[in-house]
Amino acid sequence: MHPKAIELMEKYRELGEELAKGNPASQEYIQKAKERSDMEPFVRKYEGLAKIEADIKGNKEILRSNEDDELKDMAKEEIELLTEKKEKLEEEILFMLLPKDELKGKNIIVEIRSGAGGDEAAIFAGDLFRMYTRYAEIRRWKYEILDFNEIGIGGYKEIVFSIKGKDVYGHLKYESGVHRVQRVPVTESGGRIHTSTASVAVMPEVNDVEVELKEKDLKIDVYRASGAGGQHVNKTDSAVRITHLPTGIVVTCQDERSQLQNRTRAMSILRAKLFDLEYQKQLNAEVEKRRAMIGSGDRAEKIRTYNYPQNRITDHRINLTLYKLEAILNGEMDELINEIIMSEQRQLIKALEN
């Protein structure tokens, strides 16, 4: 068994001894009791593995004994079944040894920007927005548009929105990067296939404790909103632009009628961007960790191609091709995302074993 598993079992035993001598009313006791309780799912699997190994050993002794052939045949069959269970349980234990993603349960802010391809790229950005929001609806997550710049034909030069729900970041963190579409645009009379791109940034939503914003570091401008947005547009200075002076990051929000609401949303987007900036720096510093992770690389990395003529979607990071483009664009993303998660877990296990 992996040395880390043995280490965890030893820690579990030590905590049990300390709790037996400790004061149940003390804060230290409560913390240790919680720590030991959190380890119990792992311990149950480890003990289950130990029992299977003991049973395999017992059946192997029967094969070496003078028992009759019928009993030996039964022992041989039992060894095959137990070995299969053992391998599965060993994999589950290794998964439990993987470092926990502290951000997994975070809500997210998603920013989609059109790239190369003009109006077609903006339409593709709109397609991606609809894909993610339909996926959110399927998983019963809630989403909310925070800011957008639309082109009027179902596309967006940029759209920013939040998604809230169980393990949102854990599922969608892999979507950051450049997405590429290959199809015949509606405006193409010659029937030629064009390639366009859109970039996606998925950022964990953080609060003011996790990212402190100082007033002296902010330049806040208000102006009249423009574009589609209802009767209030162009009538009041409700739109807000915030510039973070130390980094040069600029965020805008004009979707709400109230200047205060737009400011609150813009601050939320800015916190997410600053947190993400720092997180990317940490990943860049931890080269080995980054190598074993999917979706934690350069935001300019081309991660996926959507090929309409072939109904094909290809994720280049894990060499996965699925011929169900229409279904995925309609929000049926579970198979794609689960494959990416499993691929990363396998890479992390490989790194753990080395």
MOGI-V997470 format. One record per run of one state. SS is the DSSP state (H for helix, E for strand, - for the rest). FROM is the first residue (numbers start at 1). LEN is the number of residues. If there is no record, write none. Layout:
ss & from & len
SS & FROM & LEN
SS & FROM & LEN
This chain:
ss & from & len
- & 1 & 2
H & 3 & 19
- & 22 & 5
H & 27 & 38
- & 65 & 4
H & 69 & 29
- & 98 & 10
E & 108 & 7
- & 115 & 3
H & 118 & 21
- & 139 & 3
E & 142 & 9
- & 151 & 5
E & 156 & 9
- & 165 & 3
H & 168 & 8
- & 176 & 1
E & 177 & 7
- & 184 & 10
E & 194 & 11
- & 205 & 10
H & 215 & 3
E & 218 & 6
- & 224 & 15
E & 239 & 6
- & 245 & 4
E & 249 & 5
- & 254 & 5
H & 259 & 27
- & 286 & 1
H & 287 & 5
- & 292 & 10
E & 302 & 6
- & 308 & 4
E & 312 & 4
- & 316 & 4
E & 320 & 3
- & 323 & 2
H & 325 & 5
- & 330 & 4
H & 334 & 20
- & 354 & 1
